[in-house]
């Protein structure tokens, strides 16, 4: 089991975590009637955008995940 440290969090929206290897993982709360989480590792481009845009980028990405969950389930 990989130990993860919370880096950034937006209540009822997303959690950004980092594992001991330095990889970043985003967990997004999705759904309305049935609530579920989609978690995935950020790719290199997403890491750069997070580093330059901060929480604004994570909010935007979390909306994309909610709008197109199937694209992120495969990651």
C-alpha positions in Angstrom: 0.0 0.0 0.0 1.4 3.4 -1.0 1.3 6.2 1.6 -0.1 9.4 0.2 0.1 13.0 1.6 -2.7 15.5 1.0 -1.3 18.5 -1.0 -4.5 20.4 -1.8 -8.2 19.8 -1.0 -11.5 21.4 -2.0 -14.3 20.2 0.2 -16.9 18.1 -1.7 -14.9 18.6 -4.9 -11.4 17.1 -5.1 -8.3 16.0 -3.2 -4.8 16.2 -4.6 -2.3 13.7 -3.0 1.3 12.9 -3.5 2.8 9.4 -3.0 6.3 8.7 -1.6 7.6 8.5 -5.2 6.5 12.1 -5.9 3.6 11.1 -8.2 0.4 13.3 -7.9 -3.0 11.8 -7.8 -6.3 13.6 -8.1 -9.5 12.2 -6.5 -12.7 13.9 -7.8 -16.1 13.5 -6.2 -18.7 12.9 -8.9 -22.4 12.2 -9.2 -25.6 13.7 -7.9 -27.9 10.9 -6.8 -25.1 8.4 -6.4 -21.8 9.9 -5.2 -18.6 8.2 -6.2 -14.9 9.2 -6.6 -12.7 9.0 -9.6 -9.0 8.9 -8.8 -6.1 9.0 -11.3 -2.4 9.9 -11.6 -1.8 13.3 -13.1 0.2 13.2 -16.4 3.2 15.4 -17.0 1.2 18.2 -18.7 -1.3 18.3 -15.9 1.5 18.5 -13.3 3.0 21.5 -15.2 -0.4 23.2 -15.3 -1.0 22.6 -11.6 2.5 24.0 -10.8 1.7 27.2 -12.9 -2.0 27.7 -12.2 -2.4 26.1 -8.8 -5.9 25.3 -7.4 -7.6 27.1 -10.3 -6.3 24.3 -12.6 -7.5 21.6 -10.2 -11.0 23.1 -10.1 -11.1 23.2 -13.9 -9.8 19.6 -14.2 -12.3 18.4 -11.6 -15.2 19.9 -13.7 -13.8 18.1 -16.8 -13.7 14.8 -14.8 -17.3 15.2 -13.8 -18.4 16.1 -17.3 -16.5 13.2 -18.9 -15.9 10.5 -16.2 -15.4 7.7 -18.7 -12.2 9.4 -20.0 -10.7 9.4 -16.5 -11.9 5.9 -15.3 -9.4 4.3 -17.7 -6.4 6.2 -16.3 
